[in-house]
Amino acid sequence: MTAELENRHSPSPLGRDVEMVMARHTVQRASIVGPLLIGLFWLTSGFVGAWSSAIGVAVVVANFLFSGLLLSKAARVSLSLYHAAALGGFFVRLGLIMLTMFVVAQLVEVDRLAMGLSAVAGYLVLLTWEAVAVANGAEKELEWTI
């Protein structure tokens, strides 16, 4: 089998880790969403609210990076493992988010409402932003027909 034909049937025709590219784009967007959430909670809850919001955003960013890494590695092995990593990884990552936030809330003084709302809002906004960008073709780095 030639290398060209082999690449055409790999998870990404150009050999890119598409999931990691998407995770990096999401992290870049977090540099916009994060400060907005932190500023909002600074205004409403002071320093503790801002600190808590920063923790919530950091947990979400780590979640997206872990997701990209997990799915990229699984895609290299097989499609079945990729599907298992996507479904199982989703529940594992949500569990890790909850566990991390519970542990942080027990160890340091945080505004649980600010941390939780920042994590949920950050997750949903970043996920939606990436989905819209990919759907609109704004992510030229993910273009498979180049």
Buried (B, 14 or more C-beta within 10 A) or exposed (E): EEEEEEEEEEBBEEEBBBBBBBBBBBBEBBEEBBBBBBEBBBEEBEEBBBBBBBBBBBBBBBBBBBBBBBBBBBBBEEEEBBEEBBEEBEEBBEEBBEEBBEEBBEEEEBBEBBBBBBBEBBBEBBEEBBEEBBEEEEBEEBEEEE
